Amino acid sequence: MGLSRLDNFLKNARGNILYVNPNDLDATDSIENQGNSLARPFKTIQRALVEAARFSYQAGLDNDRFSKTTILLYPGEHLVDNRPGWIPDGSGNFRLRDGTTSSDYPAWSLTTNFDLTTADNALYKLNSVHGGVILPRGTSLVGLDLRKTKIRPKYVPDPVNDNIERAALFRVTGTCYLWQFSIFDGDPNGVVYKDYTTNTFVPNFSHHKLTSFEYADGVNDVKINDAFITNFDAGRTDLDMYYEKVGLVYGASSGRPIEPDYPSSGLDIQPKVDEYRIVGPTGGTVGISSIKAGDGVTPTETITVTLEEAFPGLSVDTAFQVNGITASGYSGQFVVSDVITTSSDGTTEFKYQVSNPPLDPLPTVTGSTVNLQVDTVTSASPYIFNISQRSVYGMNGVLADGDKAAGFKSMVLAQFTGIGLQKDKNAFVKYDETSGEYKDSTFAGNENINTDSRAVFKPEYRSFHVKTVNDAYIQNVSIFAIDMQNTLLLILVAISQSIIPTQTLVQRQLYLKVSREMHLEEMMLDISLTLFLQKN
């Protein structure tokens, strides 16, 4: 069989599966490669994720494909340039996180630089503006070998510079599934970025300001006010800007343009609500100002609804219920078939299908409403399963921040192992009985403070394996943490994590290592969880 015919045989035309193999001789991130053939994989995860977003695109408002693509990672070392991405301002310029501006954001072409070892590569510009590579449209990352498929960050926030904000490696969306790979610190034989410049450093410093997995924020407008950018309000969310940037890179020179693109008011690639509304809505009601079957004169099975006000959360395939229409054939449970009109606040006009044309093509709507249905599975919790994080510089595991998601704000973790050692001497202090003070590594006798059993962590250097804040919820199954200062950390919520016992005694025990120093309330939480599992 000829190579061209073999390539066609191995190619997935709709992009349901994309391949990444940095060690394959034929691997390339070139714009003319779609990564959907075993014979020609991508070199990087980031290029595959952008291509997954492109495969999701369908002409029309709020109808792009969702939860359709799996990225298969072959064994090898995968670099991820997780620096903060660029911010489009709508006038052809972009804000960089260091406060400067640039217009160097051309549509991708055959000459585009996708080399992650170079500071000016095109891929990191699409990242979250807060740092971290976005997994769009519920895309899954699946490794072939847990031990041999290794991921390393190229950006680790400076642990001693308070002006450099915390960051993530990956930012997940609803229905993401991550399986069977290992995450490591920055390459000890290479260099990383640690601030908003292009300066590079050997990564022999604490990684406690970096988290492996966080939500991609589709809820809050990006606002920045710090030493680099003052009083900035983008008026759009991080996910909004991600798709704006995707639309721009797929211009005419890419051969597969998305049009119109930002800043057109008819922008045709946008976030899907199920990317940030996890599992489904928790409710919501809006009044109906008009409803018609067909054109309002001759009834058909297509129903058009105009709402009294813009309503967030309605997109193609969203489940809803119509109540209060006295004419038969309109009320009941349906899903959105087409979105007609939207605004920045939500949907104002949409369509749905019924089985038979109603008799009355233009009924009265007094007191009628559209209700979002809670009983739906159009989205799902991001699922992190059988993954190891092996850090010797205190990298964090998972942060679920409920303020960055809507719906049920949930995640599922299973067999997620975290090793959080800490070799950075700056992370520790030791009590000096003579002076009655805690002293750091700069004092005589503390040169090897990171291996001293009497040393304790500075509070700002403490790391965590699993953390929930702001009403997020995590279901934990067989979670293992080694040398993490906080194994399960719950903030602002009485009960925001569940621990699911399994069948064997070993599996039912929660393994916790109290390392160096742990507050009393955290120790009591850990002990109570352990006793609960042993009892049940």
N, C-alpha and C positions, 0 to 999 in steps of 0.2 A: 504494500500500500504506500503510495506517495506521501511525502510529509504534509503537503497541503490537505490531502484527504484525511490523514490521521488527525491533523489539527481540528478539522471540522467535526470529526467523530468524537473528539474529546471535549469540544467546546459546549458550554452552557449558554444558549442564545439569550436567555432572559436575565442572566446574572444572578441566578439563585445560589450559585456557589462561585466564589472567587478564590484564587490560589496565591499564596505568598511563600516564596522560597528564595531567600537571599543568596543561597549557595548554588542555585541552578545556573548553568552557563548561558541559558537563553532567557533568564529572568530580566525584565526591564520595566521601568516605571514610565516609559515614553507615553505620550498622550495617545498615540495610535494603538496602544495595547490596552485591552479591556480587562485583562487578568482572568478571563473566564475560560481559559484553556489550560489543561495540565501541561501542554507542550510549551506554554509561554506565560509563566506566572509573573506576578509583580515581585519587586525586590523588597518593598517596605509595606508595613501594615497601614501606614498613613495614606499611601497612594490607593490601596485597596478600599479603605473606608470612604474616600472621596468618590471613588468609582461606584461604590454601593449607593451613595446618595444620587449619583447620576442615573443609575439603573432604576431608581425609584420614581424618577420623574415621568409624569404624564401630563400632557397639555390640559389646562383647565384648572379652576380654583379648587384647592383643598381636596384633591382627589389622587394625590401621589400614592404609590404603592407603599405598604408598610409591613414590616416584619417578614421580609421575603428573602433576605440575603444572609448567607453564612460564609465567613472567610476562614479558609482552612490554612493553618500555619504549619509549615513543615519544620522539622527539627533544625536547630541552628540558633544563632544569636541575632535577635531582632532589636535594632535601635529604634527608639521613639523620641523624636524631637518635640518635647512637650512644653516648649516656651510659650508665653502668652501670645495669642494671635493678634492680628491687626483689626482695627475698628474702622469700617467704611463710614465716611461722613456725608455721602450723597452728592459730593461735588467733584468726584474723581480723585480725591485725596483720602489718605488713611492715617489714623492716629496710631502711633506705636506706643508701647507701654512705657517707654522712657520719656514720653512727652513730645517727641519730635513727630513730624509728619512726612509722608512720602506718597508719591504717585506711582511708584514702581510696582504696579499690580496688573500686568498685562494678562490677557486671555492666554491660556496654556497653548503651546505649540510644540513643534518638533525640537525647538531649541531651549525649552524650559529646563531649568536646573532642579532636579529632584534628588540631588545627592545630600543626604542627611548629615554627612560629615562636613559640609560647608555651611557657614553662617547665613548665607543669603539664599538658602534653598526655598523653593516655592511652597513646600508643604506645611511648614509650621505656621504660615500666615493664616491658615484656616482654623487654627486652634481656638479654643475658648480664650476670650480676652483676659481671663484670670489664670491661664495656664492649664494645659491638659488637652489631650486629643479627644474629640467628640466621636462617639459611636452613634451615627445617625440611624433613624428609621428602625430602631430595634435590631440592628445588625448584630450577629453573633460572631464571636471569635473562638475558634475551636482548634486546639493544638493536637498534634499527632502523638506527642510523647511528653508527659508531665515533666520529666527530668531533663530532657534534651531540648525542649522548646523554651528558650530563655529570652526574656524581655528586659531591656535596660533603658533607663531614662537618660536623655541628654541635657535635662534641665533640673537642677536641684536648688531650691531657693536658699539664699545665703542665710545661714543660721544666726549670724551675729549682726545682721543689718535689719532693723525693725521696719525700715521703709520698703523692704521687699516682702510682698504678701505671700501667704501660703499658696500652694498649687497642688494640682493633681496630675497623675499620669494619664488616666482615662476618665472621661465623663460619659456616663451611661444614660441611655434612654429606655423607655418602657419596652418590654419583651426582649431586651438584650440577654444573651446567654453566653457566659464565658466559661470555658472548660479546658482543663488539662494543659496548663503551661506554668512556668515559674517566673517570678519577678525578682530581679536582683537590684542592687545598688548601681550607681553609675560605674562604668567600666574602670576598674582600678589601674588598668594599663592604658587608659585613654584620658580624655578630658571632657568636662561638662561646662555648661553655662550656669552661673549662680545669681546673676542679676539681670538687669534689662539692657546691658551692653552686649557686645559680641566677644568680650574677653572670655577666655577659657581657663579652667583650673582643674587640677587633679582632684577627683572627688573623694578625698580623704578627710571629709568633715561630715558633721551630723546631717542626716536626711529627715529630721523630725518635722520639717515644714512641708514635706511631700507626702501625699496620700495616694494609694494605688487607684482607688475607685471612689468617685463622687457622682452625684447627679449632674447632668447637663441642665442648666437653668433655662426653662422656658416660661417662667412665671414673672420674674422681676426685670424691669428695665435696668440696663447697665448704668450704674452711677459710680463715678470715681472722683475722689477728692483726697489726694495725698501729695507727697513731695514732688511727684512727677507730673501729674495731671490734676488741675484744680477745678472744682465745681462743674464737672462734666456729667451731663445726663444725655445718654444716647437716645432715649425715647423708644428703644427696642430692647428685646431680651438677647441674651447670648445666643440662643438657638435661632432667633430671627436673623442675626448678623451672620451666623454660620451659613445659612442658606442663601443670603445675599452674596456672600463670597463664592459659594459654589456656582451660583448663576453667572457670576462674572468670569470665573476661570474657564467655564465652558462657553466661550465666545466663538466667533466665526472661525478663528484659526485652529480651534480644537477639532473641527470637523463634525462636532455634535453639539451645536449651540442650544442653549436654553434661552428663549426669548418670550416676552420682554424680560430684561434683567434690571437690577437695582440701579438707579432709584425710581424706575418707572412705577406709577401707581397701580399698574396692572401686573405687578411682579408675579411670575408664574411658578415659582418654587418656594414653598413656605414650610414651616414646621407643621407636622401633624399633631393634633391635640393629644393623641395617644402616646406621643413621645415623652410628654411631661405629666400628663394626667394618668397616673399609674393605676392599672387594673381597670378603672372606670370612674365615672363621676360619683360624688356623694350626694347628688341631688341638684335641683335648680328648676325654677319655673319662670316662664315669661308669657305675656299676653299675646294674642294673635290679632293683628289689625285687619287682615283679609286672607281669604283662602279660596282657591278656585280649582276646578277640575278642567284639564285641557286649557283652552284659551278663555274660559269663563263664559263661553257661549255654547260651544259643542263639547260636552264632557268626554274625557278620556281617562285612562288609568293613571296618568301623571298628575299629581297634585302639587300646586305651588302655594307656599305659605309665606306671607309677609308678617314680620313680627313687629310688635309695638316699639321695641327698642333693640339695639344690638345685644346679642346673647352669645357669650363665649362658650366654647366647648362643642359647637356643632360643626362637624365635618363629614365628608362622605363616609358612610358605614356607621356613623354614630347612632345608637339606639335611643329612641324617644317615644313618648306617648302623647297623643292628641286627646284632649278632654273638652267637653262642653259644646261641640258642634251638634246642633239638634238634627240637622239633615243627615240621613243615613249614608254610610260609606266613607266617612271622613275620620271618625274617632277610632282609636285603637293604638296598638303598638306597631311601630315601623322603624326603618332605618333610613338615614338620609341617602338619597341617590345622587343628588347634585346640589352644589352650593352656587347660588346665583350672584348674591351681593354680600360683600363684607365691608367692615370698617376696622379701625384699630381696636375697637372695643368688642368685636365679635361678628357673628353672622346676622344679617337682617332679612335675607330672603333665601329660601331653599326649596328643594323638591323632594317628594317621596312617591313611591309607587303603591297602588292598591290593586286588588285582584280584579275588580269589576268597576266600570265607570259609574260614579254616583249619578242619580237622577237629576239632582239640582247642581248645576255647574258653578253657581256663585251664591253659596248660602250665607246667612247672617252669622256673625262670629261673636255676638255679645257674651261676655263671660268665659270665652274659650281660652285655653292655654296649651302651651307645649311644655312638657316635663321631661327632663333628662332621666333616663332609667339607671338605677343603681345596679340592677341585676344584668350585668354584661361582662363579657370577657374579651372585649375588643383589644384591650391592652393587657399587660401582665407585669408582674414585678421583675425587675432585673434579677437574673439568677447567676450567682457566682458559685461554681461547683468544681470541686477537685482541683483547686489551685493552690500553689505554694508561693509564699512571699518570704524570701530568704535575705534578710538585711543584717549587716553588721554595723550599720550606722543609724538604726532606729527609725526606719521608714514606717509610716502608718499604713493600716490596712484599708478599712472601709469607713467612710463618713457619709451617713444618710442625713441630709439636712432637709427637713420638711418644708422649709421656706422656699426651696428651689423646685418643688414638685407640687402637683395637685392630685386630686383623687384620694386614693388610699395611701399614698406616700410610702410605699413598702418596698422592701428588698428581701430576697431569699438567699441565704448562705448555707452551703453544705460542704463539709470536708475542706474547709478553707483554713490552711495552716499558715501561721505567721511567726516567723523568727525575727525578733527585734532586739538584737544585741546592740551595744553602743561602745565604739572604740574611740570616739572623739573625747579627748581629755577636757575640753571646754564644757562638757555636759555635767561635770561632777564637782562637788565640794566635799570637804572632810572637816569634821569638828576638831578643833584644836583645844585640848583641855587646858593648856597653859594660858592662852589668851581668852578662852571662852568664846571664840569666833569660828565660823565656818570659813575655810580657806580653799582656794582653787589650785589649779596645777602650777600656777606661777610661784608658789611658795616652796621653799626648800623642803625636800622630803616627799613632795606630792608629784614628782615627775612621772610616776606610773599610776596616777590616781584612778585611771579607768579600770585597773585590775585590782584595786584595793577594796577588800570586803567591807571596810568601814566607810567608804565613800557613799554619798547619796546623790541622787539626781537634783540638779537645779530644776525648779518647777517649770520653767519655760522650755525645758528640753524633754519633758515627759512625752512618751509616745503611746499610741493606743492601737489595738487590733481592730476592734469594732466599736463604732461610736454613733449614737443617734441623737439628734437635736431637733427641736421645734416640731414635735408631734409626728416625726417619722416613725416607721415601724419596721423591725427586722425580725425575720424568723431564722433562728440559728439552729443548724443541725450538725452535730459533730465538729465543733469549732475547736481548734487547737492553737494555743498561743504560748510561745517560749520567750521568756525574758522581756515581755511587754510590760511597761509600767502600769498600764491600764488594759485589762483584757476586754471587758465589756463595760463601756462607759455610757451611762444614761444621763441626759441633761434635759431639764425643763419638762420632763414627762414622768408620771409615776410608774407606768409600765409600758415600755416601748420596745422591748426585745423579749422574744420567747425562746426558750431552750427546749428542743424536742428530744426526749429520751428515745433510744432505740433498744434493741432486744438483748444485747449482751452487756454484762457488767462493765466491761472495758469501755464500750461505747456509751454507757449511761453516765460515766463519770466525766465531769468537766475538768480538764487538766489546766491547772493554773499555776503559774510560778510567781510567787511574791518576790520581786527582785529589788534588793537594796532598800527601798522605802516605798511604803504604800499607806495612804491615809486610812484611818480606822474604819470610816464608813465604806470605803471600797473593799476592805478586807471582809467586813460583815456581809456585804453584797455577794462577794465571791463564795464565802462559806455557806451562805443560805442557798445559793444556786447549786452548790455541790451536794448539800444535804437533800435538796429537793429531788435531784436526779437520782441519788442513791435510794431514796425512799420510793420513787415512782418507777 
